[in-house]
Amino acid sequence: MSRHAAALCLASVVVFLAMTTLEFLYFERLSGGLPSLDMRITGFTPDDAMAWLMALGRRGSEIIIVWHYLTFDLLFPALFSATLVSLILWTGHHLPRFAALSKQGQAMLALGLVLPYTLADYVQNIVVIRLLLDFLNASPDSLAFASALIVTRFALVVIPLAVIATFYLAGRRRA
């Protein structure tokens, strides 16, 4: 998998740019200029979320479900996770302790570092889809849960990114 790191990086960047372009050029217009809940790294208040959901309305919610959650954001967490795993394997293969692990051990370690992010991203997507489908009945608790999942997703992606950076720097120091 480490041999495919460059291709996976490129594919992840392309999908991310497509999602971001849709966000800024289309989705924010649907909501009157409000950023999507996914874009709010530090989370949001229930009032902020309801303002976004109400601004979208039924039509805007359906468009975001179809053109974000059932297309790009269905693919992106898996693609980005595969990219992170491949980068961990690629940056770690020059390090003696990591290289001493079996291939299966290396893969399990990389997967263990990335999987929490992947699961949090997909669970967060499901929760936001449910809010979009039934925004009139969204409770403060469900909105707070969605906010916590978004913050958690961003926090969990820092772990594999930090490992990749650490492995990369340690590998450069050894060279």
C-alpha positions in Angstrom: 0.0 0.0 0.0 2.9 2.4 0.6 3.8 2.1 -3.1 0.5 3.9 -3.8 0.9 6.8 -1.5 1.4 9.4 -4.2 -1.6 8.3 -6.2 -3.8 8.1 -3.1 -2.6 11.6 -2.1 -3.5 13.0 -5.5 -6.9 11.3 -5.5 -7.6 12.7 -2.0 -6.6 16.2 -3.0 -8.8 16.1 -6.1 -11.9 14.9 -4.1 -11.2 17.4 -1.3 -10.9 20.2 -3.8 -14.1 19.2 -5.5 -15.9 19.1 -2.1 -14.4 22.5 -1.1 -15.3 24.0 -4.4 -18.9 22.9 -4.0 -19.0 24.2 -0.5 -17.9 27.7 -1.3 -19.4 28.1 -4.8 -22.8 26.4 -4.2 -23.6 25.2 -0.7 -22.9 28.5 1.0 -25.3 30.2 -1.5 -28.0 27.7 -0.6 -27.7 28.7 3.1 -27.4 32.4 2.6 -23.6 32.4 3.2 -23.5 30.2 6.3 -20.7 27.6 6.2 -21.8 23.9 6.4 -21.6 22.2 9.7 -18.7 20.0 8.4 -16.6 23.1 7.9 -16.8 24.2 11.6 -13.7 22.8 13.1 -14.5 24.1 16.6 -18.1 22.9 16.4 -21.2 25.0 16.6 -24.0 26.0 19.0 -27.5 24.5 18.5 -28.7 27.9 17.5 -26.0 28.2 14.8 -26.9 24.7 13.5 -30.6 25.5 13.4 -29.9 28.8 11.5 -28.0 26.8 8.9 -30.6 24.1 8.6 -33.5 26.6 8.4 -31.7 28.7 5.8 -31.2 25.5 3.7 -34.8 24.5 3.9 -36.1 21.2 2.5 -34.7 21.8 -1.0 -31.2 22.9 0.1 -31.0 20.0 2.6 -31.8 17.5 -0.2 -29.2 19.0 -2.5 -26.5 18.8 0.2 -27.5 15.2 1.0 -27.2 14.1 -2.6 -24.3 16.3 -3.8 -22.2 16.1 -0.6 -23.0 13.2 1.7 -24.1 10.6 -0.9 -21.3 11.4 -3.3 -18.0 13.0 -2.3 -18.3 12.6 1.5 -19.3 8.9 1.0 -16.0 8.4 -0.8 -13.7 10.9 0.9 -13.3 9.4 4.5 -12.3 6.0 3.0 -10.0 7.5 0.4 -8.4 9.8 2.9 -8.0 7.0 5.4 -6.3 4.8 2.8 -4.0 7.8 2.1 -3.2 8.2 5.7 -2.5 4.5 6.2 -0.2 4.4 3.1 1.7 7.5 4.2 2.2 6.0 7.7 3.6 2.8 6.0 5.7 4.9 3.5 7.2 7.2 6.1 7.7 4.5 8.6 9.5 2.0 6.4 12.9 3.8 6.9 12.7 3.6 10.7 14.3 0.6 12.2 11.7 -0.1 14.9 8.8 0.2 12.5 10.6 -1.8 9.8 11.3 -4.5 12.4 7.5 -5.1 12.7 6.0 -7.7 10.4 4.1 -6.3 7.4 0.9 -7.3 9.1 2.0 -5.5 12.3 2.9 -2.4 10.4 -0.5 -2.4 8.6 -2.4 -3.1 11.9 -0.6 -0.2 13.6 -1.3 2.2 10.7 -4.9 1.1 10.6 -5.3 1.4 14.4 -4.1 5.0 14.2 -6.4 5.9 11.3 -9.6 3.9 12.0 -10.9 6.1 14.9 -10.9 9.1 12.5 -12.7 7.1 9.8 -15.4 5.9 12.1 -15.9 9.3 13.6 -16.2 10.9 10.1 -18.8 8.3 8.9 -20.8 8.5 12.2 -20.8 12.3 11.9 -22.0 12.1 8.3 -24.9 9.9 9.4 -25.9 12.2 12.2 -25.8 15.3 9.9 -27.8 13.5 7.2 -30.4 12.7 9.8 -30.5 16.4 10.9 -30.9 17.4 7.2 -33.7 14.9 6.7 -35.7 16.0 9.7 -34.4 19.5 10.6 -37.7 20.7 12.0 -37.5 18.1 14.7 -33.8 18.5 15.5 -33.3 18.7 19.3 -30.6 20.7 21.1 -29.1 17.3 22.2 -28.9 16.0 18.6 -27.3 19.2 17.4 -24.8 19.2 20.3 -24.0 15.5 19.5 -23.4 16.5 15.8 -21.1 19.3 16.9 -19.1 17.0 19.2 -18.7 14.5 16.4 -17.3 17.1 14.1 -14.8 18.4 16.7 -13.9 14.8 17.5 -13.4 14.0 13.8 -11.0 16.9 13.4 -9.2 16.0 16.6 -8.8 12.3 15.6 -7.3 13.1 12.2 -4.5 15.0 14.0 -3.2 11.7 15.4 -2.2 10.0 12.1 -1.1 13.3 10.7 1.2 13.8 13.7 2.6 10.3 13.3 3.2 10.8 9.6 5.1 14.1 10.3 7.1 12.5 13.1 8.0 9.5 11.0 9.0 11.7 8.1 11.2 14.0 10.2 12.8 11.0 12.0 13.5 9.4 8.6 15.1 12.5 7.3 17.2 12.8 10.4 18.5 9.2 9.8 19.3 9.9 6.2 
